[in-house]
Structures are given as C-alpha cells and as structure tokens.
C-alpha cells in the first residue's frame, strides 16, 4: 500500500485571483513582506499496489486525467510506503 | 429533416434543466425529453442540451466530475458523429473538461459570483446556433456564474480566431469589446465558442432565461430558433 500527497496549483504563468485577494488581505494586516501568494488544492489518497513504479504511474495518470486540468494547472506529489 | 427532437441531460446538481425543457416544449413547441446522467444512450435525440447548474457540486473543478458520467460517453460519440450539442454555463464547463471544446474555465477574476444581464456580440452567425442572428448583432442575455473566466493557450486562441470559432463576446451596449464590458476576465471577452466542425457550442450566458416573452427578454429565443431553422435548411 502507498500513500500519495498531491498538490495542484494554477500554472505559474496564470494570475491567481484567490491568491491575489489573500495577499491583499495580508498586506492590509500589515504583513507587507508576504509576496506571491498562490492558492491550490491538496489531495491525499491511498493506493492499493505493492509495486512503487505502478503506484507512481497511477498517481500521474489520475492527476492528469481528473485531479488537475493540465490546461491551467500543474501538480506535484509525494509517495510513501504505508 | 425537420422538427428535431431535443434531449436535456440531468446531472446531479443541474438546476437549469427544467428551464431548458420548458423553453423547448412550451416556447418552441418541440419534442423534448430528460436524459439522466446514468443513461448510456441518447435515445434518438437530434439536439443535446447540457444545462446549467452545479453538477456534482462543482467539486474539484466545474464540470470535472460530470464529464466522466456514463452519459458523457454517448454525448461524445454523438458529437463526434456531427450531432448538435449546446452546453450552457455548467454545460459549457463540462464540454471543456471533456475536451469537446478547447480551453478551460477559471474563477471569475473578481472572485464574485455574477448574476446579471450582459451584452453579447455575435462574432459568428454562420453556425447551427446563430443562423437567425445578424453578424455583429448585440444581444442581451443573463449570465450567472462563478467560474466563467475563459482561458486557453496562445496557440489555442489563435486557432479559435483563425477558424472563426469565437461565437459570442462580451461587449458594451454599443458593441465595443472592452475590458469594462468583460464581466469575468475571459480572454478576448469570450462568452461562447464552437468546435471546428461547428456542431458543438458552449456558452456561459443563459439563453433559456431570455426566451419567454412573459419575462420581457427574448434574445435567447433566437439561439433555439436557429437550431430549429438549421434542421430545415
């Protein structure tokens, strides 16, 4: 069994309105050194496979197919044995 | 061919399904049936409407889960064979997620859910959905969405322009396509696009909410009337 932690974020080249609004709010709270706020999604899941390569390619497949939209989002992930 | 039969797909969370059904049945006087998202056949319909709403609660991304509904396999086959498909609002988002139209929808740049009438410029009237409209005609139809900020890569945008696939653009009352008239941040003020084969249309505004004279606005009717006209041509 493997445990995957997947992070999905808007592509760097795309303006993130949620991140921008949050950054403005932080600035209004006087946290002026905070920059480049980006908001994304965090997904955890288990994979019932014993082979790490298989688990890895499965995470990538589902991330491209459903968990992220490659047109506007990027993803990164960590995989650990459970 | 004449008198097309309409099908309105219902996903869990659709909420404009009855409005669309009502317009086809009572205003257009055409045959229409509901198609549940678990269906695997479209049962001899000629026009498929993917209605607005919040399919699957908009979880993950608008339309992301609905596009894997069993019915979407049948809709995809139908579209690939040239069948007429119109996706309205959430229906448009589903068509994008399904890859039947290019691009993606992001949150409105204002971060607000926007529900208001907007002016749209008809950028292409040579489609099954706009043949009863004039090119550059300005029509008044409401929008109601939180994720209507159309995005696509530069290459895709160029392709849309080169193939005349941009059908509706947000404009002011004089027809100027300006930033002020852009309610959500969409690239090129895009409100609706069509596929290359010109049989699949996606639009964020709601023509079904502007089709009944009783409501005072009928510009949306012209889009449904165009579809019916297309089957007479």
Interface residues (C-beta under 8 A of the other chain):
Chain A: X10 X14 X15 X17 X18 X21 X41 X66 X67 X69 X71 X72
Chain B: X60 X61 X64 X65 X68 X97 X103 X104 X106 X107 X108 X109 X110 X111 X149 X151 X152 X153 X185
